[in-house]
Amino acid sequence: MNNLFLQGSIKVPTLGIFFAPTSSQSDTNGELTFGGIDPTKYLGPIKYTPITSTFPSSEFWGINQEILYGNTNILNVTAGIVDTGTTLVLIATSALLGC
């Protein structure tokens, strides 16, 4: 993404990601939009989140986040990693011990 932006191939360093449920493995279920978003793929406003500078999340597509369980805050602001290649969600043990 940074190289595309620095080389002028895209105007903004933004990556649009769309996934949709499928009924078979042969179905196309997503797309990437480099340098923007596809407004036909969502409803309502989009909230942009800056990339974190907190290590080690800063080595990836990391963001700052907090975790709520209902209305209970179980982890104050911390860094996490956005990974579109997995459905795995990891939460700090310290957050789960507070539940």
C-alpha positions in Angstrom: 0.0 0.0 0.0 2.8 2.4 0.9 4.7 1.7 -2.3 1.5 2.2 -4.4 0.9 5.5 -2.7 4.5 6.7 -2.9 4.7 5.8 -6.6 1.5 7.7 -7.4 -0.4 4.6 -8.5 -3.1 5.4 -5.9 -4.2 8.9 -4.7 -4.9 7.9 -1.0 -3.3 5.1 1.1 -6.7 3.4 1.6 -7.6 -0.3 1.2 -11.3 -1.2 0.8 -12.1 -4.8 1.8 -15.4 -6.5 1.0 -16.4 -10.1 2.0 -19.8 -11.7 1.4 -21.2 -15.1 2.6 -21.2 -17.8 0.0 -23.1 -21.0 -0.6 -20.3 -22.9 -2.4 -16.5 -22.8 -2.6 -16.6 -21.7 -6.3 -18.5 -18.5 -5.4 -16.6 -15.3 -5.6 -17.1 -13.7 -2.2 -15.0 -10.6 -2.0 -12.8 -7.9 -3.5 -10.1 -5.5 -2.6 -10.1 -1.9 -3.7 -6.7 -0.2 -3.6 -6.7 3.5 -3.1 -10.4 3.8 -2.1 -13.6 2.1 -1.3 -16.6 0.8 -3.3 -19.7 2.7 -2.1 -22.0 0.0 -3.5 -20.7 -2.4 -0.8 -21.8 -0.7 2.4 -24.6 1.3 4.0 -24.1 4.3 6.4 -21.0 6.2 7.3 -17.5 4.7 7.4 -15.3 5.3 10.4 -11.6 5.4 9.5 -9.1 4.2 12.1 -5.5 5.2 12.0 -2.6 2.7 12.0 -1.1 2.2 15.4 2.5 3.1 16.3 2.5 0.5 19.2 4.9 -2.4 18.7 4.5 -5.2 17.7 1.1 -4.3 16.1 2.8 -1.5 14.2 4.7 -4.1 12.2 1.4 -5.1 10.6 -1.9 -3.5 9.9 -2.3 -2.6 13.5 -4.9 -0.4 15.2 -5.6 0.8 18.7 -8.8 -0.7 20.2 -10.7 -1.3 23.3 -12.8 -4.4 24.1 -16.3 -4.3 25.6 -18.4 -7.3 26.7 -21.9 -5.8 26.6 -21.4 -2.5 28.4 -18.5 -3.7 30.5 -15.0 -2.6 29.4 -12.8 -5.7 29.7 -9.7 -4.2 28.0 -8.7 -0.5 27.9 -7.1 0.9 24.8 -4.5 -1.5 23.4 -3.1 -2.4 20.0 -4.4 -5.1 17.8 -3.8 -6.4 14.3 -6.3 -6.4 11.4 -5.9 -9.6 9.4 -8.2 -10.3 6.5 -6.7 -13.7 5.9 -8.2 -15.4 8.9 -11.3 -15.5 11.1 -9.1 -16.0 14.2 -9.7 -13.5 17.0 -7.1 -13.3 19.8 -7.8 -11.4 23.0 -5.3 -10.8 25.8 -5.6 -13.2 28.7 -5.7 -10.3 31.1 -8.9 -9.1 29.4 -10.6 -12.5 29.8 -9.6 -12.9 33.4 -11.7 -9.8 34.2 -14.9 -11.3 32.9 
